[in-house]
Amino acid sequence: MLCCFTVFIFCPTQFHNLQELRHSASLANKVFIQRDYSEGTTCRFQTKFPSELESRIELTLFEETVKTLNNFYAEAEKIGGQSYLEGCLACATAYLIFLCMETRYEKVLKKIAKYIQEQNEKIYAPRGLLITDPIERGMRVIEISIYEDRGSSGSSSGSSSVSGSTAR
Amino acid sequence: MKNCEYQQIDPRALSASPLSAQNPAEKKVQRPRRKWEAFPGKNRFFCDGRLILARQNGVLPLTLGLIVVTSGLFFAFDCPFLVEHLTVCIPMIGGVLFLFVVASLLRTSFTDPGILPRATADEAADIERQIDTSGSSTYRPPPRTKEILINQQVVKLKYCFTCKMFRPPRTSHCSLCDNCVERFDHHCPWVGNCVGKRNYRYFYSFIISLSFLTSFIFGCVITHITLRSQAGKGIVQAIQESPARYPLYSLCFHTYLVASNLTTNEDIKGSWSGKRGAEESGNPYTYSNIITNCCVTLCGPMPPSLIDRRGFLPPDEAIPAAARLRSLPGPECPHVAVWLLAPPTLCVPLRQPPDLQFQSFD
């Protein structure tokens, strides 16, 4: 049962090995922040604060993270002079230019990955939370994993976090 | 908020080598597998995941063959005569158009059209939980649909049973490729791939350049024949009856779609044509300006591929999942069989998803 957790938590590229994670903390739950389609199909996530996080993190920090991510995606998908120039240049070169040039979207995705890593290190990990980059989930959801400290859960080490959490 | 009850997770401590925790004996047997090798859709991959094609690639070889043969005959038989009698620009223009057509065609065929990766088991279980708990209102919408507001217009999102998620707006599931594709236009047998968000602009440039190429070749052929025989029909009538009219018809249709920010799928279904009684149902995605619609569809920012074909599978999932995918004889996508065989597990709370993935295979 424990080995199954690796199926779901491998998304951030630097988190390859979860053996150490399991020794210190166990996955209790996952919260999914869904997309907000009220303004169309551009990438935006809902800023509604999930009830499962109420006891773990302040509302302002969570909102700031989601709003910053939304701003990044808006910047990536912005339609303006630069994107038209990129599109026309690409068309004129029969799209061969993408073989040697990174698109603006890819550049912003790198910034997003860096931002999420920073947020995880500074804000979320100290609170027993972990944000997964939405690109790892097909840009459908922001997955936030909630960890419980195994030492304080009171369960036996061999059992899964399911019994650990339900025992609380 | 509680203080100091949670042990801090050090993300950097987790960046150890993926194989370090494994048995040294296993390390030699397992090679890191790329995600494309375990991709659940009906696709074929080339160049170690760099190129993607539908498994049912239709008549792509025929399309390529027709283009190459026709152009080859043009360069071999018409160009020498026309260079001598008219101008050397003719083969140059023909050559540029030919290269553009082939590049656009290959780009359309081998680009990920905007495939959405399937939902993870956790995500699917979370969605199931929300569906189960949301049925307490007096009005029950049809099961497995969700209504949302886009630009003050109600749009229904459908649940995809194969991909285990509510399809985002304008996304459709292609039964030939067994994938949900964003901004799904159609599955084109001529290019052997779906046409969707990421490759629509390549498809459009393919049909536009093909129209120019066929018109150009046909014009040159007529000129050639006319010059040789000083007889024959007028050039306009000849073009009207030429095979070039087929790509031209396609071009006109897709130009209309681009200008109205519609997909072929939406146009065929009449999603926004106001056929649904007195309900106001204009297209919520249009920018109400032809130029803006064209610019956004053809020159908008290039979205990334979401399926991470060349990423590596986690080592302890790689071999078991791939082996099971290959050994299952029945359905193309074994994940469908898993969910069909284990319906009771769909209703378990989120905290027990690990059982879903592995027990069902046994």
Interface residues (C-beta under 8 A of the other chain):
Chain A: M1 C3 C4 F5 T6 V7 F8 F10 P12 T13 Q14 F15 H16 N17 L18 Q19 E20 L21 S24 A25 A28 N29 K30 F32 R35 Y37 S38 E39 G40 T41 S55 R56 I57 E58 A76 E77 K78 I79 S83 Y84 E86 G87 C88 A90 C91 A94 Y95 L96 F98 T103 R104 Y105 E106 L109 Q117 N120 E121 A125 P126 R127 G128 L130 I135 E136 R137 G138 M139 R140 V141 E143 Y147 E148 D149 G151 S152 S160 S161 V162 S165 T166
Chain B: M1 K2 E5 Y6 Q7 Q8 I9 D10 P11 R12 A13 L14 S15 A16 S17 P18 S20 A21 L99 F100 A103 S104 R107 L116 P117 A119 T120 A121 D122 E123 D126 I148 L149 I150 N151 V155 M165 P168 P169 R170 R183 R201 Y202 S205 P284 Y285 C295 V296 L298 C299 G300 P301 M302 P303 P304 L306 I307 D308 G311 P314 D316 E317 L350 R351 Q352 P353 P354 D355 Q357 F358
